[in-house]
Amino acid sequence: MELRIDERRLVELALRLVSTPSFTGSEQALAELMQAELAELGLHVQWQQVEEERANVLGTWEGSGGGPTLMLNGHMDTSYSGREPWLQGIPGFQPAGFERDGRIYGLGISNMKGALCCYVEAVRALQEAGVRLKGDLMIACVAGEIEKAQQGEAQGAEYRGYATGSRHLVSHGGAADFCILGEPTENKLVRAHFGALWVRLSTTGPFIHTAFSEGRRPENSIIRMRDVLDQVLEWLPSWELEMSYNGVRGIANVGAIQGGFGWRASRTPHRTDLFLDLRVPPRVPMAEARRKALAFARSLRVDAEVYVSAPGSEIEDSSPVVVAVGEAHAEVFGSPPESDVVRWFSDASVLSRYGIPTLNYGTSSGLPDAELGENLEIAGLVRTAEVYARAAMKVCGS
């Protein structure tokens, strides 16, 4: 069957979405835009108020009956706000979309407002082709997916990511037989991704004036943390090796260090914190990973806590949604897709734990460019939208 993806319509929607700021914690304006778009498609639209100024929107195109339900899931929040001083002057990191030389630029176009546009255009293409699906087709636009978490003084909605919206979605009616999650995968079938443990290690010391600190430098919490950091760096390779998955080596990051007061350097710091991001493969239980991480941290005789435990996800090669997307990709691109395992997190973590087999498949990552920031090729969006439409016919039945 011939399906026509309207490139101009897709681009215009993408520019509107990118130009609607939706930093984590402030997704409601974009939710309102998506609510109107899904209603215009004739979908049954549900509004889920996650918290103040944050909402999910779930649109359902009802099938004729007898087929599985497929969800197309995408997050609305962006990794940045565009106000960060180090991103000023980089157009692809601003919530102001524009088109140039066959590409769309702007904050969130690749992660992952481009996918939301593809979902909408896929449904429109199916409707205009006169397709009647047997199973329901859902478009879920969710808040709060970006990898961030509340910690210490960093409290509030802007720090509540890590599947906040999808957790609310699935506990408030967002149930489906299968899900396609359009994270940027370079059009590869991402069958598995790692999860994460975020760990805080803390050293302490006296809080005293510099004038009275003579001979007490080894007690300084920052100086004490130096030895801890050295031991952490020696240990990380063993963690990465143990946490490998299907030939993909584990990975970890020393994400932050905080100690003392720059505005009061005349005092020794009473506490210094070191923050680690330890990636965990999908088949390692989070309790086991937590136990291993804390056992090491406690061996250093420092205070430690795990403040993020976000499991990984995987899906079987034989799953109908994997087969369907693979076939649809081959029809559109002319060759079978590659498969991949990645070490970033996605909402597949939560969806799969609610019994919804989830495949990550989307267009290019549009990896940030030092000069331009986020950008995507329009032709890639068009082809990806057609893959979603063809996959929906195969999964839901037509």
Order of alpha helices (4+ residues) and beta strands (2+ residues): alpha-alpha-beta-beta-beta-beta-beta-alpha-beta-alpha-beta-beta-beta-alpha-beta-beta-alpha-beta-beta-alpha-beta-alpha-beta-beta-alpha
